[in-house]
Each structure stands twice: as structure tokens, then as C-alpha cells.
Amino acid sequence: MVIKKKGAALLGSMPGTRKPIAFIEDTAVNPRNLANYTKEFKKLLNSYNLKYAMFGHVDVGCLHVRPALDMKAPKDEKLIREISDKVVDLVRKYGGVIWGEHGKGFRSEYTPLFFGEELYQDLRKIKEVFDTKNKLNPGKIVTPYHSTDKIVKLESTLRGQFDRQVSQQFRKEYEAAFNCNGNGACFNFNPDEIICPSAKQTRDRIHSPKGRAMLLREWLRLLSKSDFNKDNNESLSIPKKIWYTLKKWQGKEDFSHDVYQGMQGCLACKGCVSQCPIHVDIPSLKSLFLERYHSRYLRPFRDYFMANIEQLAYYQSFAPNIFNNVVQNSLSKLIISKSLNLVDPPLISPLILRQKLTIELKIETLQNLSREEQKNSIILLQDAFTSFYEAQLVVDTYHFFENLGYNVYLLPFFINGKPLHLKGFINQFKTVVKQNIKHLKKVLYLDIPLIGIEPSMTLTYRDEYDKISDDKNIFNKVKLIQEFLVEQDKVFPKIKQNKPYYLLGHCHEKSLVFNSQKQWQTVFKNMGVRLNLVPVGCCGMAGMYGHEREHYESSQDIYRSSWQQHLPENIEDRPYYLVTGYSCRSQVKRLSGWKPQHPIQVLNKLISGTKNNAS
């Protein structure tokens, strides 16, 4: 059942404009007739030169068939009626029914053909007894006996009729939104699965990936019908932005405001990229939308602040004590809350990384390494969150690889650009990406792995960067720690540790690298340590989301629904619970009052202890 359900949904990821459509989805015949029926059915579909998926329940003669059609094309839309009529004739020939499993719905007009006129009228009489005014699912199955209401027709309004009104340019630019086939996998209320934290917390389908995709499609339809210049994505002048923003505050209607509200609830956890069978990437669509929305309306000052958090953290790290004393002041907290709508700003690490690891790395140094030296070397990529807010983690990672016998090189800090992308500063993000590609190319073509610590920042190179780079897959060399370690044939030191550890993973990590958690398990196993994987959903922090004042309550709700349920109350057990994401560790610290360790910190301590004992 699970394979069938997931397989049906996966069909929607078929490339091209034609997608499998479920309109002759569940015909059923006597199993004895199934073979001959299937042959004729395939012959019928082949006569239209259609691609189609066919699977089902052989034991009961139920066949699931989804021909691939482009519902934006009128000629394909007409095939719905033409093929349906022929399939009805075929299934009646073999004494079957057109709705073997999923109900009549929009196929209700065929009911008299299968029940006969007398029984059909009896069904209408039963309907009248229980639903005289035709309020329950009106137009489906039958209408009340004395009612003049009509049964819905196959030609009723279809989604493709709206989608075809969207310009070709918009359909290409926001392709992922149009790929959503409404399978509903995102209506998942299991708190221990990633998709979709905002939908689970609000119980509002607008805040699901499907809901957001539908909002975007309608917005693009309205834009296409307006006099909006589709080829011009440049920002309006500041005076014009002020004018439109004032009109917005005065209540002037614009559907883009509804889309904006729908997008604001997205945590950008990337759960939809992996757990949606169609891989509808809502965070990327959100970034595209924000860029276009703010080409017309002023941005909140907070957006500029958060988008440039990497630069700010870098400068703050030169005087961590001064900065930390300022932001912890009650008056400062109030000012930050009121002026920036931010809560619980993170503190800069008192340990200054450039003083602790005083290594001036030049590209020439790496290029001059011999082939053998390169094979035993790694390059650590810095990111703003670990380097400036958790510098000790970078130090521990550095020493961990040293303890394993690697030559470790710490690449000087540079801006990754992820916050720019999250807030919809797409042009600035592209500029950063092009600069970084130019900067990193010399390193990427060496035979030295690049390893990142923070999952969301590290995976940006293989996700958002790869979409912009002309050299596809150039960033495949950039690995997460555990990805690199499981690929090595090095003999790891064995550690004596009886008590198992527990791992709670980061959403990005689990979404974009499906086996990332098992990789950690393998790493621990190779060192003789047991690691149990804890199934959790989103922690509710999601980088910036949990710091935004309007999301503070929902951030807590999301955390309590999953993470809090799995973390220990016993102080003695807390050191055994490990967390890979910076924002996740920050959320635990903020809401549970203690900060979990990163897996690499535990392994580094255990290896260091083993070495000390051996000496």
C-alpha cells in the first residue's frame, strides 16, 4: 500500500509539460477478464500516442491508469471527455465499473449507465430523504429526486484552464509551483517528520507547500492578465515604492499581499524538497516571489539586517564582549524588539577564531602540495554561524581531523550568501555566488576535499549555487563532515564507550542528503560507539524564523510538538544527545535551557581521551 501510494505521487515528477492525470484512475473488471481488458485499454491509449502509468490490484481486477496530458493545452483538455467516454464503453463491455475504488465525483454523469435508470432514480429518492436541499457534496453522485440541480460534468472548471492564462515566461520562472499536482503529501501532521512545520502548527492548508504553490499560480495568473511588464523585473524607484507601500497601508487590495502572508510562514526547512513526491521547492519559490514583491513595495529594515547577518557577525566578532554586553542589556533588547521585530539575538562567541587558529592560508600553498600530500589533506570551509557564534566547534572540528592524521587547512572566511537568498535578494545573491565561484575554482580543481560544518550553509553550495553556476556539479566536492568520513578507507581509532548517544538531525541535512543521519551512525560505529537516530520534525528555529518576533509563539509550538518530546529532562543524560544544526542547538538552549553538543565535538573528546590514555 505504501509503495502504491508513493509511486502514484511520484508519477507527477515526470519531465515535460504533460503530467499523469487521474481521470480514468480506478476502473475495475472481473479478474478473469483483466488480461484482455488491459490489452484493449493499452491499445486505446496507444492510439492517442500518450504516455501513461498503469498499475493496480490484480486480485480484484482494479487498474490504476494515469495518461499524461498537458491540461494547459485545450487539445489535451478535450481528450478528458473523449478518452473517458471510450473507457466507459470498454469497461461496460467487460462487465466492470469506471470507479472501482475512489468514488464517482466528477464522473457522476456516468452513474445511470452502470446502475440503470430505475435504480438511479431510487438513489435520487434516497438522496432526497437525507439531503433535501442538496447541501452535501452537491453535484456529485446524484441530485435529490425533485431537485432541478444538475450533476457536475467532466467539462467543469479545471485547474489547467487557469494555468494557461499564465504567461510562458512566468510558467518557466516558477516551474516548480506548476509542477504541484495536489497529491497532498504535505498535509502531514506527524510531528516527527519534516514536512511541513507551518502547516502542522497552523492547521491551515494555505501554509502547506500545496497551498503556497496554489497562491503563487493564482498570483501569476493575475499578473499575466494585468498590464504588468513581465519582462521587467527591475525595482521601481524609491518614491514609487513609497507610494505603493502607503496604498498598501491604507488597505488597497493586491493579491500579492495575500501571497506575501502565505510565504511569511514558510520556515525554509526544505522538507518539501524531499518529502513532497514532486519535490516542489517552496523556499526557492519564496525567494523568487520576495524579489518581485519588493520590486514594488518597500522592504522592512529587518530584511536588510538579516540578509547581511554574515557581514555583521564578522565585524561584531572583533569586539565580542562589547557587542554581547550591549545586546543583553534590557533596554537594548526592547529597542531591538520594537525597531527590528527581533527576539533573542544570538551572542558572538568570546573565543575569537582567528586568534585561536592563526593560520594564513594561501591558494599557492595548496597548489604546491604534492599529490600524496593533497590526498591526506582537507580544507575546512568557514560559515558565519559556527565561526562567529560557535567558534569552539570550528576548533574542535579542526583538532578532530588532525587527530585522525589529516593535514587540515582552514579557508579564510568569506560570505556564503544564504541569508541573502532566504530574504529574496536574488541579484545580490547571484553576485556573491559568481564572486565565490571565481574565488573557489582554484581550490575545487585540486584533489583536496572541502568540508563544511553547518549543514544549511554547506549544502547551499550544492543546491542554490549549483543552480546558478555554469559548471554544473562543480560543488559536489563540498561535503558534510559525515559524508566525507564514510567515504574514507582510513582505519579509525576504536573508542571504548558503553553508553549510546542519540542524534537529532537538521532539516536541511535530512532533506537534501537523504542518508545523512545513517552516515553519522556509520561514522560512530566505525569508531566503536553506538549512535541511535531520533526521529524529529523541525525544531522551529530554522535560522531566522525563530528570531522574528511575529513567529516567536509558532516557533515555540513547533519545538514543543516534536523536539521537546524527545530531549531528556535528566541532566546526566543531556551530554549524550547530539544535534547537528546551529539553529537547532540554539533553539534547545533558548527553550530548554541547555545546549547540546555537535557529534564531532563528542568524537573529538573521545579520540583525544583515547590518545591520552595510550600515551
C-alpha positions in Angstrom: 0.0 0.0 0.0 2.8 2.4 0.9 4.7 1.6 -2.4 1.5 2.2 -4.4 0.7 5.4 -2.6 4.2 6.9 -3.0 4.5 5.5 -6.6 1.3 7.2 -7.7 2.5 10.5 -6.3 6.0 10.1 -7.8 4.5 9.9 -11.3 3.8 13.6 -11.1 7.6 14.3 -11.3 7.6 13.1 -14.9 9.6 15.6 -17.0 7.9 17.7 -19.6 4.6 19.7 -19.7 2.4 16.6 -19.9 1.8 15.1 -16.4 -0.1 11.9 -15.4 -3.8 12.9 -14.8 -6.2 10.8 -12.7 -9.5 10.8 -14.6 -9.7 7.1 -15.5 -7.9 6.3 -12.4 -9.6 3.2 -10.9 -11.6 1.1 -13.4 -12.3 -2.5 -12.2 -13.4 -5.6 -14.0 -13.7 -9.3 -13.1 -10.1 -10.5 -12.6 -10.7 -13.3 -15.1 -11.2 -10.6 -17.8 -8.4 -8.4 -16.6 -5.8 -9.5 -19.1 -7.9 -9.0 -22.2 -9.3 -5.8 -20.8 -5.8 -4.4 -20.2 -4.7 -5.2 -23.7 -7.7 -3.2 -25.2 -7.1 -0.4 -22.7 -3.5 -0.1 -23.7 -4.4 -0.2 -27.4 -6.9 2.6 -26.8 -4.3 4.9 -25.1 -1.6 4.0 -27.6 -3.9 5.2 -30.4 -3.5 8.7 -28.9 0.3 8.3 -28.7 0.1 9.0 -24.9 2.5 8.1 -22.2 0.8 6.6 -19.2 1.3 4.7 -16.0 -0.6 1.5 -15.3 -0.6 -0.4 -12.0 -3.3 -1.7 -9.7 -4.7 -4.6 -7.6 -4.7 -7.7 -9.9 -6.5 -9.8 -7.3 -9.7 -7.7 -7.5 -9.3 -6.5 -11.1 -8.8 -2.8 -10.3 -6.5 -1.0 -12.6 -5.0 2.4 -11.9 -4.2 4.3 -15.1 -3.0 7.9 -15.5 -2.5 9.2 -19.0 0.0 12.1 -19.3 -1.8 15.2 -20.5 -0.9 18.9 -20.6 -4.1 20.4 -19.1 -2.9 23.9 -20.1 -3.4 22.8 -23.8 -7.0 22.9 -25.0 -6.5 19.9 -27.3 -5.3 17.8 -24.4 -8.2 19.0 -22.2 -10.7 17.8 -24.8 -9.1 14.3 -24.5 -10.5 14.0 -21.0 -14.1 13.7 -22.4 -13.1 11.7 -25.5 -11.0 9.1 -23.6 -13.4 8.9 -20.7 -16.4 8.0 -23.0 -14.3 5.3 -24.7 -13.1 3.8 -21.4 -16.7 3.7 -20.1 -17.7 1.8 -23.2 -14.7 -0.6 -22.8 -15.3 -1.2 -19.1 -19.0 -1.9 -19.7 -18.1 -4.4 -22.4 -16.2 -6.4 -19.8 -18.9 -6.0 -17.1 -16.9 -3.7 -14.9 -17.2 -0.2 -13.4 -15.3 3.0 -14.0 -15.0 3.9 -10.3 -13.7 0.7 -8.6 -12.1 2.4 -5.6 -12.0 6.2 -5.4 -15.7 7.3 -5.8 -17.7 8.9 -8.6 -17.0 12.6 -8.1 -16.7 14.4 -11.4 -17.6 11.1 -13.2 -21.0 11.0 -11.7 -22.7 11.7 -15.0 -21.9 8.1 -16.0 -23.9 6.7 -13.0 -27.1 5.8 -14.9 -25.1 3.7 -17.4 -23.9 1.4 -14.6 -26.9 1.4 -12.3 -29.7 1.5 -14.9 -32.4 4.2 -14.9 -34.7 2.6 -12.3 -32.1 2.1 -9.7 -30.6 5.5 -10.5 -33.9 7.2 -9.7 -34.1 5.2 -6.4 -30.7 6.6 -5.5 -32.1 10.1 -6.1 -35.0 9.4 -3.8 -32.7 8.2 -1.1 -30.7 11.4 -1.5 -33.8 13.5 -1.2 -34.7 11.8 2.2 -31.3 12.6 3.7 -30.3 15.8 1.8 -33.4 17.5 0.5 -31.7 20.8 -0.2 -28.7 19.2 -1.8 -26.1 20.6 0.6 -23.9 17.6 1.0 -21.3 17.4 -1.8 -23.7 19.0 -4.3 -23.5 17.8 -7.9 -21.8 14.6 -7.1 -23.2 11.0 -7.3 -26.9 12.1 -7.6 -29.2 15.0 -7.0 -32.4 14.9 -4.9 -35.4 13.4 -6.7 -37.4 16.6 -7.1 -34.4 18.9 -7.5 -33.7 20.7 -10.7 -30.0 20.9 -9.8 -27.6 19.3 -12.3 -24.8 16.7 -11.9 -21.4 18.1 -12.5 -19.9 17.5 -15.9 -16.4 16.4 -16.9 -16.1 19.7 -18.6 -16.4 21.5 -15.2 -13.7 24.1 -14.4 -10.3 22.5 -14.5 -7.0 23.9 -13.0 -5.4 23.9 -16.4 -7.9 26.5 -17.6 -6.4 28.9 -15.1 -2.8 27.9 -15.6 -3.0 28.5 -19.3 -3.7 32.2 -18.6 -0.2 32.5 -17.0 2.5 33.8 -19.4 5.0 31.3 -20.7 7.8 33.3 -19.0 6.2 33.1 -15.6 5.5 29.4 -16.1 9.1 28.8 -16.8 10.4 31.0 -14.0 8.1 29.5 -11.3 8.0 26.0 -12.9 8.1 24.2 -9.5 4.8 25.8 -8.5 3.1 24.5 -11.6 4.5 21.0 -11.1 2.5 20.6 -7.9 -0.2 18.0 -8.7 -2.1 18.4 -5.5 -1.2 14.9 -4.1 -1.4 16.3 -0.6 1.7 14.6 0.9 2.3 17.9 2.6 -0.9 17.6 4.6 1.2 15.6 7.1 0.5 16.1 10.7 3.1 13.7 12.1 5.2 15.9 14.4 8.3 13.7 13.9 8.5 14.2 10.1 9.9 17.3 8.5 7.1 18.3 6.1 5.5 20.8 6.8 6.1 22.6 10.1 3.9 25.6 9.4 1.0 23.5 8.1 1.2 21.3 11.2 1.4 24.3 13.6 -1.4 26.4 12.0 -3.6 23.6 10.7 -4.2 25.9 7.8 -3.6 24.4 4.3 -2.6 27.8 2.9 0.5 27.3 5.0 1.3 24.0 3.3 3.5 23.6 0.2 0.4 22.8 -1.9 -1.4 25.9 -0.5 1.6 28.2 -1.3 2.0 26.7 -4.8 -1.7 27.4 -5.5 -1.3 31.0 -4.2 1.7 31.6 -6.5 -0.2 30.2 -9.5 -3.2 32.5 -8.9 -0.9 35.5 -8.3 1.0 34.8 -11.6 -2.3 34.4 -13.4 -3.5 37.8 -12.2 -0.1 39.3 -13.1 -0.3 37.9 -16.6 -3.8 39.3 -17.1 -2.7 42.8 -15.9 -0.7 45.4 -17.7 2.4 44.4 -15.6 5.6 44.3 -17.7 6.5 40.7 -17.4 10.0 41.3 -19.0 10.9 43.9 -16.4 11.9 42.6 -13.0 13.7 45.8 -12.1 12.8 47.6 -8.9 10.6 50.7 -9.0 12.1 54.0 -7.9 12.1 54.7 -4.2 9.3 57.4 -4.5 7.1 54.9 -6.4 7.8 52.2 -3.8 6.8 54.6 -1.0 3.6 55.5 -2.9 2.6 51.8 -3.4 3.5 51.0 0.2 1.4 53.8 1.5 -1.5 52.5 -0.6 -0.9 49.1 0.9 -1.1 50.5 4.5 -4.3 52.3 3.5 -5.8 48.9 2.6 -5.6 49.0 -1.2 -6.2 45.4 -2.4 -3.5 43.5 -4.1 -3.5 39.7 -4.2 0.3 39.7 -3.8 -0.2 40.8 -0.2 -2.1 37.5 0.4 0.8 35.6 -1.2 3.2 37.5 1.0 1.4 36.5 4.1 1.3 32.9 3.0 5.0 32.9 2.3 6.0 34.6 5.6 5.0 31.4 7.4 7.5 29.2 5.5 10.4 28.2 7.7 12.5 27.3 4.6 13.3 23.9 6.2 13.4 22.3 2.7 11.2 19.4 3.8 9.1 19.8 0.7 12.2 19.3 -1.5 12.5 15.7 -0.3 9.2 14.6 1.2 7.0 16.0 -1.5 7.0 13.4 -4.2 7.2 16.2 -6.8 10.0 18.0 -5.0 8.2 21.3 -5.0 10.9 23.6 -3.6 8.8 26.3 -1.8 11.8 28.1 -0.1 13.3 28.8 -3.6 9.9 29.9 -4.9 9.5 32.1 -1.8 12.8 33.8 -2.6 11.8 34.5 -6.2 8.5 35.9 -5.0 10.0 38.2 -2.4 12.4 39.6 -5.0 9.5 40.5 -7.3 7.2 41.7 -4.5 9.8 44.1 -3.1 10.4 45.4 -6.6 7.1 47.2 -6.0 6.9 47.5 -2.2 9.4 48.7 0.4 11.2 46.1 2.3 11.2 46.1 6.1 14.5 47.4 7.5 14.8 44.0 9.3 15.2 42.2 5.9 18.4 44.2 5.2 19.7 43.5 8.6 19.0 39.7 8.4 20.2 39.4 4.8 23.5 40.9 5.8 23.9 39.0 9.1 27.1 37.3 7.8 28.9 40.6 7.4 27.5 41.9 10.7 28.7 38.9 12.6 32.1 39.2 11.1 32.5 42.8 12.3 30.9 42.1 15.6 33.5 39.3 16.2 36.2 42.0 16.5 34.7 43.1 19.8 32.5 40.2 21.1 32.4 41.3 24.7 31.2 44.8 23.9 28.6 43.6 21.5 27.3 40.9 23.9 27.0 43.3 26.8 25.0 45.7 24.6 22.5 43.2 23.2 22.0 41.6 26.7 21.0 44.9 28.1 17.3 45.1 28.9 16.9 48.5 27.1 18.8 47.1 24.0 16.5 44.1 23.9 13.5 46.3 23.9 14.9 48.5 21.2 15.8 45.5 19.0 12.3 44.0 19.6 10.4 47.2 18.7 12.6 48.5 15.9 13.7 45.3 14.2 10.9 42.9 15.4 13.7 40.5 16.5 13.9 38.5 19.7 16.7 36.6 21.4 19.6 37.8 19.2 22.5 35.3 19.3 25.7 36.2 21.2 29.1 36.4 19.5 31.5 33.7 20.6 34.0 35.1 23.1 36.6 32.8 21.6 38.0 34.6 18.6 38.7 32.0 15.9 41.4 34.0 14.0 43.4 34.2 17.3 42.9 30.5 18.2 43.7 29.1 14.8 46.3 31.6 13.4 46.7 30.0 10.0 47.3 32.2 7.0 46.2 30.0 4.1 47.1 31.0 0.6 45.9 29.1 -2.6 49.5 28.9 -3.7 50.3 26.8 -0.5 47.7 24.2 -1.6 48.8 24.2 -5.2 52.3 23.5 -4.1 51.3 20.4 -2.2 52.4 17.1 -3.7 49.8 14.6 -5.0 50.4 12.4 -1.9 50.1 15.4 0.5 46.8 16.5 -1.2 45.3 13.0 -0.7 45.9 13.3 3.1 44.6 16.9 3.3 41.3 18.5 3.8 40.0 22.1 3.6 37.5 23.3 6.2 35.0 25.9 4.9 34.1 28.5 7.4 30.5 29.8 7.8 29.3 32.8 9.8 27.2 30.8 12.3 29.9 28.4 13.5 32.9 30.8 13.1 31.4 33.7 14.9 28.7 32.2 17.2 30.2 28.8 17.9 34.0 29.2 17.3 34.8 26.4 19.7 33.0 24.0 17.3 35.3 25.0 14.5 38.3 24.5 16.7 37.1 21.1 17.8 36.4 20.1 14.2 39.9 21.2 13.2 41.5 19.1 16.0 39.3 16.1 15.3 40.6 15.8 11.8 44.2 16.5 13.0 43.8 13.6 15.5 42.7 11.4 12.5 46.0 12.2 10.8 44.8 14.7 8.2 46.6 17.9 7.2 43.9 20.5 8.0 43.6 23.8 6.2 41.1 26.4 7.3 39.9 28.5 4.4 39.7 32.2 5.3 36.1 33.4 6.0 34.0 34.7 3.1 30.3 35.4 2.7 28.2 32.4 1.7 25.1 34.4 0.7 22.5 32.0 2.1 20.7 34.8 4.1 20.5 36.9 1.0 18.7 34.2 -0.8 16.3 33.5 2.0 15.2 37.1 2.1 14.8 37.3 -1.7 17.8 39.5 -2.5 18.4 37.3 -5.6 20.5 39.7 -7.6 22.9 40.3 -4.7 23.0 36.6 -4.0 23.9 35.9 -7.7 26.7 38.5 -7.4 28.1 36.7 -4.3 27.8 33.3 -5.9 29.8 34.5 -9.0 32.5 36.0 -6.8 32.8 32.9 -4.7 32.9 30.6 -7.7 35.8 32.6 -9.1 37.4 32.5 -5.7 36.9 28.8 -5.1 37.5 27.4 -8.6 41.3 27.1 -7.9 40.6 25.1 -4.8 37.8 23.0 -6.3 40.0 21.7 -9.0 42.6 20.5 -6.6 42.4 16.9 -5.3 41.5 18.1 -1.8 38.0 17.7 -0.3 36.2 20.8 1.0 34.3 20.1 4.2 31.6 22.3 5.8 30.3 22.2 9.4 26.9 23.8 9.4 24.5 21.8 7.1 22.4 24.6 5.8 25.3 26.7 4.7 27.4 23.8 3.4 24.5 22.4 1.3 23.9 25.9 -0.2 26.9 25.2 -2.5 25.3 22.1 -3.9 21.8 23.5 -4.0 21.4 27.2 -4.7 24.9 27.7 -6.0 24.7 24.8 -8.4 21.5 26.3 -10.0 23.4 29.5 -10.8 26.8 28.1 -11.8 27.6 27.4 -15.4 29.8 24.5 -14.3 27.2 22.0 -13.1 28.1 19.7 -10.2 31.4 21.7 -9.6 30.4 21.9 -5.9 29.9 18.1 -5.5 33.3 18.2 -3.8 31.9 20.2 -0.9 30.9 17.6 1.7 29.3 17.5 5.0 31.5 16.0 7.7 29.8 12.7 7.8 29.7 12.4 4.0 33.4 12.7 3.8 34.1 10.3 6.7 32.0 7.4 5.4 33.9 7.6 2.0 37.3 7.1 3.6 39.1 3.8 3.8 41.2 5.1 6.7 41.2 2.9 9.8 39.6 4.9 12.6 40.7 4.7 16.2 38.4 2.4 18.3 36.8 4.0 21.3 35.6 2.2 24.4 32.2 3.7 25.1 29.4 1.6 26.5 26.6 4.2 26.7 24.9 5.0 23.4 24.5 8.6 22.0 21.4 10.0 20.4 21.3 12.1 17.3 18.7 14.8 16.3 19.4 16.0 12.8 19.0 19.3 11.0 16.1 19.6 8.5 18.3 20.8 5.6 20.6 17.9 6.2 17.8 15.3 6.3 16.0 16.8 3.3 18.9 17.3 0.9 21.1 14.3 1.8 18.6 11.5 2.5 21.1 9.2 4.2 22.9 11.8 6.2 21.8 10.5 9.6 22.7 7.0 8.8 26.1 8.3 7.7 26.6 9.7 11.2 25.6 6.3 12.6 28.2 4.6 10.4 30.9 7.1 11.5 30.2 6.4 15.1 30.0 2.6 14.5 33.4 2.7 12.8 34.8 4.2 16.0 33.1 1.6 18.2 30.4 3.9 19.5 26.7 3.3 19.3 24.5 6.1 17.9 20.7 6.0 17.9 18.8 8.2 15.5 15.9 10.2 17.0 13.1 10.9 14.6 12.2 14.5 14.9 10.5 17.2 12.8 11.6 20.8 12.6 12.9 22.4 15.7 11.1 25.7 15.0 14.1 28.0 14.8 15.0 27.5 11.1 17.8 30.1 11.0 16.0 33.4 11.1 12.4 32.3 11.6 12.5 31.8 15.3 14.2 35.2 15.9 11.4 37.1 14.1 9.0 38.4 16.8 5.8 37.6 14.9 6.9 33.9 14.7 8.1 33.6 18.3 4.9 31.7 19.5 4.7 29.4 16.5 8.4 28.7 16.8 7.8 27.5 20.4 4.8 25.5 19.4 6.7 23.7 16.6 9.6 22.9 19.1 7.3 21.6 21.8 5.4 19.3 19.3 8.4 17.2 18.5 11.9 18.2 19.8 10.9 18.8 23.4 9.2 15.4 23.5 12.5 13.6 22.6 15.0 15.5 24.7 16.0 14.3 28.2 14.9 16.1 31.4 17.6 14.3 33.3 20.8 16.4 33.4 23.0 13.3 33.5 21.6 12.2 30.1 22.0 15.5 28.3 25.6 15.1 27.2 24.5 12.0 25.2 22.1 13.9 23.0 23.8 15.4 19.9 22.5 18.0 17.4 24.0 18.8 14.0 22.4 22.2 13.3 23.4 25.5 14.7 19.9 26.9 14.8 18.6 23.6 16.4 21.2 23.8 19.2 20.3 27.5 19.7 16.6 26.6 20.0 17.3 23.9 22.6 19.4 26.4 24.5 16.7 29.1 24.3 13.6 26.9 25.2 15.1 24.1 27.3 17.9 25.9 29.0 20.9 23.7 27.9 23.0 23.4 24.7 23.6 20.1 23.1 26.9 19.2 21.5 27.7 18.6 17.9 28.6 15.0 17.1 32.1 16.0 16.1 32.7 17.5 19.5 31.9 14.3 21.2 34.1 12.2 18.9 37.0 14.7 19.3 36.8 14.4 23.1 36.6 10.6 22.9 39.6 10.3 20.5 41.6 12.8 22.5 40.9 10.8 25.6 41.9 7.6 23.9 45.2 9.2 22.8 46.0 10.5 26.2 45.3 7.0 27.8 47.6 5.4 25.2 50.4 7.8 26.0 
